[in-house]
């Protein structure tokens, strides 16, 4: 998503990129490497400030990474940069974090917060009394290529889940939903895709595959055409994420682009993503398994309702893609119209 924003900026202005990203996003090694990159970036900010760049665009971190954001924004403001802070995580919105509060105060009335939707604006302002401007740029600016034809229901019905496979992202809940359906005599299959993050997730996958060898398929990480094939091979997508940083769930946009209805926990911006797509947003206070099982059984017993949900999912994806293009152009227009000079100096690398 950062690459998409930077590419849009580069198409109309002079953009310098300082890459602060690191392969890992946790542990002392990450903190040391990230800190070293930030310190080395600061002199470059000073050098570029002499050529009168207007804007500094950064992706906000979460957790310990917020300390680096405070340092970068503080130096940038001393050098008279105006700042754009793009938010991809929800942890410091769900619960106030003094570091994000400090960042918000430092960017001031001339700064811009880029968020996913108006719901995220509301939630941010309920925690921080911000005087900055807000621009909504949906995560749908990054989307899967639409599959040309909507597939008929598979037999058996196939549920799918793709992510960095973690308990926080709901891998255990997906497996429990599959087991509950099977226990109720519903003929379903489960397709999993993505890397297993730890031994815990590996064991969960190995166990369910061994218990149901003919009904569970684990494909590992998928990209490009393999990702398109994954969505072609499933009937609904489960996303019971409890991940504290979850904000949009780009994989939801990808599923709906393929005409695959989604069943997801209604956290962060996810209710906005799903919208009136024909999928199901589950109240996080309710049992995801029970709600998902009821929805899947209804679709199996009422295939015409499923087909309508599939069509509405595709339509919702198209709406989000159109909105994303318009909103991204709005952001670029605001940056260009602020003051003459270079468009931005970019620091890419959103890490947790």
C-alpha positions, 0 to 999 in steps of 0.5 A: 500500500505504501508503494502504491501511494509513493508511486502516485506521488512520483507520477506528479512530483519529486519524491525522495524515499528513505527506506526504514523497513526491515524484514523482521518486525519484533525483537531486540534485533529489529529495534536495533536495526530500525533505530540505526536506520532512523538515526541515519535517516535524520541527516538526510532529512536535514540535507533535503530540507535545504532544497525546500521540500514541503512534505514528509510522508510517513507510515505510522508504526505501532508498539515500540516503533512509535518511539521512532515516529516521535523522533522523526516527526520532531526532527521534521517539524524543527526542519519546517517539514509539514507532515503526512502520517498514514495509519495502517494499524488500530492499536493506538486508536482502540486505546490511547497511546501518549506517543501517538498523541505527541505525534498528533500535536507535533504535526499540528493544523498543517499536518494530515492524517491519512486513514481508511474511512470516516469510521476511522476518523471518528475513532481517532478523534474520540481518542485524540483531540486532533486539529490536523486535517484528515484524508480517507484513502481506503485500503482498496487502492491495493486490490486483487485482479477481478476474476472474470466469471463468478463460479458456481458453488463447489460441492462440497462447499469450500471455506477458505482462510488466507493471511499470515497464519496466526492465532491472533488472525484467527487461525484457531477459530477458522479451524474450530468453525470447520470442525463444528460444521463437520460435526453437524454433518455439513459436508465442507472442505477447508483451504488454508493459505499463507505462512505459519508464523510459529510452531503453534500455528504449524501444529494446528495446521498439521493436526487438522490436516491429519484428522481430515486428510480428504477435507483440508488443504494447506497451500502455504504462501500464495502470490500472483496467479496462485492467489487468484486460484485460491479465491477461485477455489473457495466459496466463502472467506473467513476472517475472525481476526483478533489482531490488535493492529488490524485496521482494514484487512486488504485480503477482504478486498481481494476476496470480494474482488473475486466474488467471494462473500466474507464472514469477518469479525466487525473490528476496526474498519472491517464493517466499512469494508464489508458494507452491504456486500452480502457477507456477514460482519460478526459482533466481536462479543458473539461466537464467531463459530456459531454465527459463521456456521449459521451463515454457511448452512443458509448459503448451502441450503439457499444457493440463490441467496449465495449467488446474490451475496457473491454478486454483491461482494463483487459490486462492493469491491468495485465501489471500494476500488473506485473510491480508493482511486478518487481518495488517493487523487484527493490526497495528492491534490492536497499535497500539491496545492499546499505550497510550491516546491517538491511534493514530498520526502517519503519514509517508507516502511510500516512495521509493528 
